[in-house]
Amino acid sequence: MYATNVRNLKKNPSLALRQAEESPVLVLKGDQPNALIVHLDKSVTEAEESVKPALAASLFKDGILSLGGATRLSGMPMKAFLQYLADLGIDVVHPDETTELETSDLTKWLAS
């Protein structure tokens, strides 16, 4: 799946249309998914299958689905979905105030 932002879409819409012939194009507004361009010659089933990963990534990013739930929705193996998220720049781990302490504890445990 090809992803572009609104600015690039305005500059070169034909690129997005060419990419849509291969698979749906995800249009981002800022860092949020905003629209999806689907080529009309594709069957509904083909379009649905290629939309699932984008939808799953968006729902995971917004915290609506867990990683496991998003992976199941995407229809992809976990390893492939993790790579897909990385390609989109979506973090899988969100550090919080306990992350540093947990990392320190884990490092000590692994060293013992």
TILUM-948813 format. One record per residue: residue in one letter; z, x, y of N, C-alpha, C, O, CB in turn. Coordinates in steps of 0.02 Angstrom, whole numbers, padded with zeros to 5 digits, always signed. Each point is the difference from the previous one (the first is absolute). Glycine has a CB too. Layout:
<rs>
AZXYZXYZXYZXYZXY...
</rs>
This chain:
<rs>
M+00000+00042-00058+00000-00042+00058+00000+00045+00062+00036+00049+00003+00025-00142-00065Y-00101+00074+00110-00006+00036+00063+00046-00034+00051+00004-00061+00002-00124+00096-00028A+00154+00005+00065+00042-00027+00053-00022+00028+00067-00018+00059+00005+00116-00071-00084T-00098-00029+00129-00019+00022+00068+00046-00035+00049+00036-00048-00018-00157+00067-00016N+00121+00004+00096+00039-00033+00051-00046-00037+00048-00061+00008-00003+00152+00079-00007V-00062-00127+00053-00039-00041+00045-00044+00043+00046-00057-00017+00012+00147-00071-00015R-00063+00143+00027-00038+00044+00044-00063+00026-00034-00055-00003+00028+00162+00036+00030N-00100-00008-00120-00059+00026-00036-00048-00056-00018-00061+00010-00001+00131+00082-00045L-00043-00151+00033-00043-00057-00015-00043-00019+00060-00059-00017-00007+00144-00024-00076K-00056+00044+00143-00037-00014+00061-00054+00053+00012-00055-00016+00022+00156-00041+00026K-00084+00120-00062-00048+00055+00012-00058-00002-00048-00057+00012+00020+00151+00057+00022N-00080-00083-00106-00052+00004-00051+00008-00056-00052+00022+00013-00056-00029+00112+00074P-00009-00187+00000+00009-00055-00048-00045+00006-00060+00016-00025-00054+00017-00047+00149S-00091+00105-00087-00046+00004-00057+00029+00042-00057-00016-00012-00058-00080+00000+00138L+00138+00061-00064+00032+00040-00053+00044-00045-00043-00001+00004-00061-00002+00099+00135A+00043-00145-00042+00044-00045-00038-00041-00049-00042+00018-00015-00057+00068+00025+00147L-00142-00034-00063-00042-00046-00038-00032+00035-00061-00004-00029-00053-00019-00035+00158R+00002+00127-00096-00027+00038-00057+00054+00011-00053-00013-00007-00060-00070+00064+00136Q+00143-00040-00053+00055+00011-00047+00017-00065-00037+00019+00002-00059+00026+00090+00133A-00051-00149-00040+00017-00064-00031-00048-00018-00057+00017-00040-00043+00029+00002+00153E-00105+00068-00110-00046-00011-00056+00028+00029-00064-00016-00024-00055-00081+00026+00134E+00139+00049-00074+00029+00032-00059+00067-00033-00020+00011-00015-00058-00066+00123+00091S+00097-00119+00017+00065-00031-00013+00026-00027+00067-00024+00020+00053+00049+00057-00152P+00024-00122+00097+00026-00028+00062+00025+00054+00048+00023+00052-00021+00007-00156-00041V-00035+00090+00126+00022+00046+00052+00063-00029+00032-00001-00057+00024-00119+00098-00003L+00173-00002-00020+00062-00020+00031-00001+00022+00073-00010+00059+00014+00072-00051-00125V-00051-00054+00157+00002+00016+00071+00073+00000+00022+00036-00048-00008-00151-00004+00029L+00136+00108+00008+00068+00009+00023+00004-00009+00075-00043+00024+00037+00067+00053-00133K+00028-00110+00119+00015-00004+00071+00065+00037+00009+00053-00024-00020-00114-00089+00037G+00057+00171+00014+00058+00045+00000+00007+00026-00070-00048+00029-00028+00106-00092+00122D+00000+00055-00124+00009+00021-00069+00008-00059-00048+00023+00008-00056+00029+00097+00098Q-00070-00164-00018+00008-00061-00041-00068-00027-00022-00046-00003+00040+00152-00023+00021P-00112+00006-00124-00061-00033-00022-00011-00063+00042+00046-00039+00010-00033+00084-00127N-00075-00054+00141-00014-00056+00045-00055-00046-00027+00003-00061+00009+00034+00132+00086A-00087-00041-00127-00057-00040-00023-00032+00035-00060+00013+00058-00014-00033-00104+00130L-00021+00008-00150-00035+00026-00058-00073-00021+00005-00015-00059+00011+00120+00054-00082I-00150+00053+00063-00072-00015+00001-00024+00002-00071+00007+00050-00035-00022-00001+00152V-00014-00104-00140-00026-00006-00068-00074-00015+00003-00022-00044+00037+00134+00004-00080H-00151+00077+00004-00073-00010-00002-00014-00066-00035+00028-00013-00054-00050+00138+00053L-00021-00166+00029-00012-00067-00027-00040+00000-00065+00000-00050-00036+00005+00008+00152D-00040+00096-00132-00037+00002-00063+00044+00014-00060-00021-00008-00057-00078+00046+00122K+00161-00017-00053+00046+00013-00054+00027-00067-00027+00006-00048+00037+00026+00160+00013S-00018-00113-00114+00028-00061-00028+00072-00008+00023+00032+00049+00020-00108-00041-00121V+00102-00067+00098+00069-00013+00020+00048+00039-00043+00050+00026+00024-00082-00141+00015T+00017+00120-00104+00044+00037-00045+00002+00074+00019+00054+00029+00001-00080-00110-00092E-00032+00110+00105-00001+00071+00021+00040+00009+00064+00038+00048+00006-00150-00033-00061A+00103-00059+00103+00035+00005+00063+00075-00007-00010+00040+00037+00029-00140-00083+00031E+00120-00001-00102+00071-00011-00013+00032+00062-00031+00054+00020+00020-00076-00142-00036E-00012+00152-00032+00027+00059-00033+00008+00059+00048+00047+00039-00007-00099-00078-00099S+00008+00045+00154+00006+00056+00046+00046-00015+00058+00021+00046+00035-00136-00012-00067V+00132-00097+00043+00046-00019+00053+00072+00009-00023+00045+00014+00041-00129-00095+00005K+00096+00073-00110+00069+00004-00026+00037+00064+00019+00057-00005+00022-00096-00066-00116P+00008+00130+00087+00037+00060+00021+00019+00001+00074+00055+00021+00018-00115+00040-00108A+00015-00085+00133+00014-00001+00072+00057-00048+00015+00044+00015+00040-00164+00014-00016L+00118-00088-00055+00053-00049+00010+00067+00027-00026+00051-00007+00033-00136-00086-00042A+00083+00123-00049+00061+00027-00030+00029+00055+00045+00061+00003+00010-00104-00030-00125A+00001+00070+00141+00023+00054+00044+00032-00028+00063+00052+00024+00022-00142+00051-00066S+00059-00125+00073+00027-00031+00061+00067-00033-00014+00047+00007+00040-00164-00025+00001L+00122-00019-00096+00063-00033-00016+00055+00050-00017+00059-00012+00016-00124-00086-00058F+00047+00153+00011+00049+00053-00014+00023+00032+00065+00060+00010+00010-00113+00011-00123K+00006-00005+00156+00017+00032+00064+00046-00043+00041+00045+00025+00034-00155+00034-00036D+00100-00124+00001+00042-00047+00038+00066-00015-00034+00042-00037+00028-00146-00012+00018G+00115+00077-00106+00063-00011-00035+00004-00067-00036+00054-00019-00022-00002+00092+00105I-00107-00107-00089+00000-00066-00033-00001+00008-00075+00031-00038-00036-00091-00011+00134L+00024+00100-00123-00003+00015-00071+00030+00068-00014-00006+00046+00041-00096-00118-00053S+00134+00078-00046+00024+00066-00022-00061+00041-00023-00055-00026-00005+00168-00022-00030L-00101+00111+00022-00054+00042-00024-00028-00026-00066-00061-00002-00009+00113+00101+00066G-00009-00120-00102-00023-00027-00064-00039-00064+00008-00052-00009-00032+00150+00061-00022G-00074-00096+00097-00035-00063+00013-00068+00011+00032-00049-00032-00018+00159-00024+00030A-00112+00102+00036-00063+00015+00033-00050+00032-00049-00059-00014+00003+00120+00028+00106T-00035+00028-00152-00044+00032-00050-00030-00052-00046-00059+00002-00015+00128+00103+00020R-00028-00152-00028-00025-00053-00044-00052-00043+00036-00052-00016-00029+00162+00014-00032L-00097-00015+00123-00047-00040+00039-00066+00036+00009-00054-00030-00002+00149-00025+00060S-00092+00121-00047-00060+00039+00012-00045+00003-00061-00061+00008+00006+00124+00060+00076G-00033-00075-00142-00039+00006-00061-00017+00072-00018-00041+00012-00045-00006-00124+00069M+00079+00159+00010-00013+00071-00012+00057+00030-00040+00056-00026+00001-00123+00033+00106P+00054+00048-00142+00056+00037-00031+00045+00028+00056-00024+00011+00056-00047+00018-00158M+00135-00018+00087+00048+00024+00050-00025+00063+00034+00003+00006+00061+00090-00057-00127K-00116+00099+00027-00022+00064+00029-00057-00011+00049-00001+00030+00054+00036+00030-00159A-00083-00102+00088-00056-00013+00044+00022-00037+00063-00025+00014+00055-00052-00018-00154F+00124-00043+00092+00024-00037+00058+00040+00046+00047-00006-00006+00061+00010-00099-00130L+00035+00150+00041+00037+00048+00042-00049+00043+00040+00011+00013+00059+00083-00011-00142Q-00148+00019+00051-00051+00039+00035-00034-00042+00054-00014+00025+00054-00004+00045-00158Y+00006-00132+00088-00031-00046+00049+00045-00008+00061-00024+00002+00057-00033-00064-00151L+00122+00054+00083+00047-00004+00056+00000+00065+00041+00001-00002+00062+00070-00078-00128A-00072+00136+00031-00002+00064+00035-00063+00007+00042+00002+00024+00056+00066+00028-00148D-00125-00074+00065-00063+00003+00037+00002-00042+00063-00032+00016+00050-00028+00004-00158L+00097-00075+00105+00007-00044+00059+00056+00024+00047+00008-00028+00055-00049-00067-00124G+00078+00146+00049+00054+00025+00042+00063-00043-00002+00039+00001+00047-00125+00048+00025I+00095-00086-00127+00059-00043-00007+00052+00038-00040-00012+00020-00057-00059-00126+00063D+00130+00115+00024+00054+00035-00034+00030-00043-00055+00010-00060+00008+00015+00123+00097V-00011-00031-00162+00030-00035-00056+00076+00004+00006+00036-00048-00018-00136+00073-00056V+00125+00031+00098+00072+00011+00008+00015-00005+00074-00032+00033+00042+00039+00040-00146H+00043-00113+00121+00021-00008+00069+00070+00029+00008+00049-00032-00020-00121-00073+00034P+00077+00165+00014+00066+00032+00007+00046-00043+00044-00021-00031+00048-00033+00144-00062D+00118-00112-00004+00050-00034+00041+00059+00048+00009-00007+00060-00012-00029-00175-00031E+00092+00090+00065+00057+00043+00016+00030+00033-00062+00035+00050+00007-00011-00123+00091T-00036+00048-00158+00028+00030-00060-00048+00048-00035+00020+00033-00048+00049-00135+00035T-00130+00106+00035-00050+00041-00035+00020+00073-00003-00005+00031-00053-00083-00111+00090E+00110+00108+00019+00018+00071+00001+00057+00015-00047-00002+00050-00036-00037-00043+00155L+00090-00049-00119+00057+00009-00045-00021-00006-00073+00020+00041-00041+00056-00087+00130E-00117-00003-00105-00024-00009-00068-00043+00059-00022+00005+00022-00058-00001-00146+00073T-00045+00149+00029-00042+00058-00016+00043+00061-00013-00013+00039-00046-00080-00085+00117S+00145+00055-00031+00046+00056-00009+00035-00005-00068+00005+00049-00036+00012-00042+00161D+00008-00067-00141+00033-00011-00064-00047+00013-00059+00019+00031-00049+00056-00115+00103L-00136+00061-00048-00049+00010-00053-00016+00074-00008-00006+00024-00057-00042-00137+00080T+00041+00149+00032-00014+00072-00004+00056+00036-00035-00013+00044-00042-00054-00051+00148K+00130-00009-00090+00057+00031-00033+00000-00017-00074+00013+00044-00042+00054-00051+00149W-00080-00055-00124+00000-00021-00070-00055+00036-00040+00012+00021-00056+00034-00133+00090L-00105+00118-00004-00055+00034-00035+00014+00074-00008-00023+00030-00049-00056-00114+00096A+00116+00114-00001+00015+00071-00004+00053+00015-00052+00005+00057-00024-00035-00046+00144S+00071-00061-00138+00054+00012-00049-00024-00001-00071+00040+00009-00046+00038-00058+00126
</rs>
